[in-house]
Amino acid sequence: MLRENKLRELLRKGEPSIGTRIMIAWPGLVEMIGYTGAYDYVEFLSEYGPYDLYDFDNLARAAELVGLSSMIKIDQEPRVYLAERALMAGIQNVLFADIRTVEDAELAVRAVRAEPKGLNGFRMDRRVGYVSCIASAPDVVKMCDDAVVALMIEKKSAVENLEEILSVDGVDMVQFGPSDYSVSIGLPGQRNHPKVREAELKTIKTALKMDVAPRAEISRPEDAKRYIELGVRNFSIGTDASILYKWWKQNGEELKKILSKI
């Protein structure tokens, strides 16, 4: 039984997409995001927080329950293992961190696609109903083909070799990472340095030229304006941890001021 990959369909049609990110591996968050009706997909930032393999299954189930597509951001190692396990659990799309070379990009694509184009085979996993009762081998191949392969462009060498990396067949989306890029060029933390901004602009313009979808990560809707003017149509807005921190800080400080006057 093939489940629609909403993100893939939006990219295929050239329509805008909206995602949001979570670090907390609680399926309830995914359900609440789905209940808003505002998002096309949810991205689990496995690179940043603790999790186990059971979380992959539960997050995928929650996304399916509320009609969301799903994505996972994974560490640079072991990227093949993590991508395969996420796909087996039913997570539909993969964002690969720390891409540096053409070889990294090629491996990322192979980690998502099925044999003979990639490394995935037919397994007793959640996608097929564990005992092959809801999906066939051809279905698995289609799921792997539909999986969106997204790459983080956040290293100096990736920006320098951008056209070659984006020429790799199967790369669907790119996301510029200003924080890591600033570290990579010896300017840690200077996200708005001209060299960082220049690299971001190069990433977006090159991706559009090469028919790869650029995505922008933003914190507020009004932040989208600059990117829309550049031609960006895919956005990820907010991260659970940042949202909670800002609310706790602002409201805690305000309440503390009120109490200090008693």
KATA-V847616 format. One record per residue. RES is the residue in one small letter. SS is DSSP state (~ for helix, > for strand, _ for the rest). PHI is phi in degrees with one decimal (NA if undefined). PSI is psi in whole degrees, 0 to 359 (* if undefined). Layout:
# KATA-V847616
[[RES,SS,PHI,PSI] [RES,SS,PHI,PSI]]
This chain:
# KATA-V847616
[[m,_,NA,111] [l,_,-82.3,129] [r,_,-96.8,137] [e,_,-63.8,135] [n,_,-96.4,96] [k,~,-59.5,320] [l,~,-64.0,317] [r,~,-60.5,317] [e,~,-65.4,321] [l,~,-65.5,318] [l,~,-63.6,319] [r,~,-62.0,322] [k,~,-85.4,352] [g,_,73.6,25] [e,_,-96.9,156] [p,_,-64.4,156] [s,>,-135.1,149] [i,>,-129.3,125] [g,>,-124.0,169] [t,>,-142.8,163] [r,>,-121.4,145] [i,>,-130.8,142] [m,_,-101.9,336] [i,_,-85.5,123] [a,_,-86.3,47] [w,_,-102.9,119] [p,~,-58.5,334] [g,~,-59.4,326] [l,~,-63.2,318] [v,~,-61.6,317] [e,~,-61.5,315] [m,~,-61.9,320] [i,~,-60.8,317] [g,~,-63.5,322] [y,~,-64.7,338] [t,~,-66.3,331] [g,_,72.5,11] [a,_,-101.5,349] [y,_,-121.1,149] [d,_,-91.7,329] [y,>,-155.8,160] [v,>,-120.2,139] [e,>,-112.8,123] [f,>,-90.8,120] [l,>,-86.7,73] [s,_,-66.9,343] [e,_,-66.8,339] [y,_,-109.1,343] [g,_,-137.4,172] [p,_,-78.0,149] [y,_,-164.8,169] [d,_,-130.8,176] [l,~,-66.2,333] [y,~,-63.5,330] [d,~,-61.9,324] [f,~,-57.7,311] [d,~,-59.5,313] [n,~,-69.1,322] [l,~,-66.7,320] [a,~,-64.6,317] [r,~,-59.3,315] [a,~,-63.0,318] [a,~,-61.8,317] [e,~,-64.5,323] [l,~,-61.2,323] [v,_,-107.4,12] [g,_,76.0,27] [l,_,-100.3,149] [s,>,-79.0,167] [s,>,-135.5,150] [m,>,-140.6,152] [i,>,-129.3,135] [k,>,-98.4,124] [i,>,-119.0,158] [d,_,-67.3,166] [q,_,-68.2,331] [e,_,-141.3,139] [p,_,-90.4,98] [r,~,-63.3,324] [v,~,-67.4,313] [y,~,-60.3,312] [l,~,-66.1,320] [a,~,-63.6,315] [e,~,-63.5,316] [r,~,-65.2,322] [a,~,-65.1,315] [l,~,-63.4,320] [m,~,-61.0,328] [a,~,-78.3,344] [g,_,108.7,0] [i,_,-68.8,131] [q,_,-91.2,333] [n,>,-136.7,155] [v,>,-132.5,131] [l,>,-108.3,120] [f,>,-98.1,123] [a,_,-84.7,162] [d,_,60.2,40] [i,_,-75.6,130] [r,_,-121.0,328] [t,_,-134.9,168] [v,~,-59.2,322] [e,~,-63.6,323] [d,~,-61.8,316] [a,~,-65.2,318] [e,~,-62.8,319] [l,~,-67.4,322] [a,~,-60.1,315] [v,~,-64.0,315] [r,~,-63.7,328] [a,~,-67.0,339] [v,~,-100.6,323] [r,_,-79.7,162] [a,>,-92.2,161] [e,_,-55.8,144] [p,_,-89.0,356] [k,_,-75.4,334] [g,_,-137.7,208] [l,_,-110.7,353] [n,>,-83.6,141] [g,_,-120.5,194] [f,_,-95.6,122] [r,_,-129.5,163] [m,_,-81.4,89] [d,_,-136.0,182] [r,~,-64.8,326] [r,~,-56.6,323] [v,~,-100.1,3] [g,_,86.3,22] [y,_,70.6,317] [v,_,-119.7,33] [s,_,60.2,37] [c,_,-96.7,348] [i,_,-125.7,349] [a,_,-148.1,149] [s,_,-103.7,175] [a,~,-59.1,316] [p,~,-60.5,326] [d,~,-62.3,317] [v,~,-62.8,319] [v,~,-60.5,318] [k,~,-66.2,319] [m,~,-58.9,318] [c,~,-67.8,322] [d,~,-67.5,325] [d,~,-77.0,339] [a,_,-59.9,127] [v,_,-77.5,126] [v,>,-98.4,111] [a,>,-112.4,144] [l,>,-122.4,137] [m,>,-81.0,125] [i,>,-103.0,97] [e,_,-143.4,9] [k,_,-121.3,149] [k,~,-55.3,316] [s,~,-67.6,329] [a,~,-67.5,319] [v,~,-67.0,320] [e,~,-64.8,327] [n,_,-110.7,32] [l,~,-61.5,313] [e,~,-62.1,319] [e,~,-64.5,319] [i,~,-65.3,316] [l,~,-74.5,349] [s,_,-79.2,348] [v,_,-65.5,124] [d,_,-62.9,125] [g,_,109.3,351] [v,_,-80.2,122] [d,_,-104.8,329] [m,>,-148.4,150] [v,>,-132.4,150] [q,>,-133.2,121] [f,>,-77.6,138] [g,_,-114.9,97] [p,~,-65.9,325] [s,~,-65.9,308] [d,~,-65.9,324] [y,~,-64.4,321] [s,~,-62.0,323] [v,~,-67.6,318] [s,~,-62.6,330] [i,_,-103.1,13] [g,_,80.6,21] [l,_,-125.8,57] [p,_,-56.4,129] [g,_,86.0,350] [q,_,-90.6,69] [r,_,-61.2,332] [n,_,-102.8,13] [h,_,-61.5,143] [p,~,-51.3,323] [k,~,-67.6,326] [v,~,-71.4,315] [r,~,-61.8,322] [e,~,-63.4,319] [a,~,-67.2,321] [e,~,-62.9,314] [l,~,-62.8,320] [k,~,-62.2,318] [t,~,-61.8,314] [i,~,-66.0,312] [k,~,-65.7,320] [t,~,-67.0,318] [a,~,-61.1,314] [l,~,-62.2,319] [k,~,-62.7,326] [m,_,-99.5,13] [d,_,62.0,36] [v,_,-111.9,135] [a,>,-75.9,119] [p,>,-82.4,143] [r,>,-119.1,145] [a,>,-115.5,136] [e,>,-96.1,124] [i,>,-130.7,163] [s,_,-105.2,335] [r,_,-136.2,148] [p,~,-54.2,322] [e,~,-65.4,341] [d,~,-69.4,344] [a,~,-72.6,337] [k,~,-55.9,312] [r,~,-60.8,320] [y,~,-72.6,323] [i,~,-61.5,320] [e,~,-63.7,334] [l,~,-83.7,347] [g,_,109.3,3] [v,_,-74.6,137] [r,_,-126.4,358] [n,>,-119.4,128] [f,>,-134.5,148] [s,>,-123.6,124] [i,>,-120.2,124] [g,>,82.4,155] [t,>,-138.6,135] [d,~,-51.7,313] [a,~,-62.8,318] [s,~,-66.7,318] [i,~,-60.9,313] [l,~,-64.2,315] [y,~,-59.6,313] [k,~,-62.6,319] [w,~,-65.6,313] [w,~,-60.6,316] [k,~,-65.1,308] [q,~,-63.0,309] [n,~,-74.7,327] [g,~,-65.1,317] [e,~,-66.1,320] [e,~,-65.0,317] [l,~,-65.8,322] [k,~,-62.6,321] [k,~,-63.6,317] [i,~,-61.2,316] [l,~,-69.4,332] [s,~,-69.1,343] [k,_,-91.8,358] [i,_,-73.7,*]]
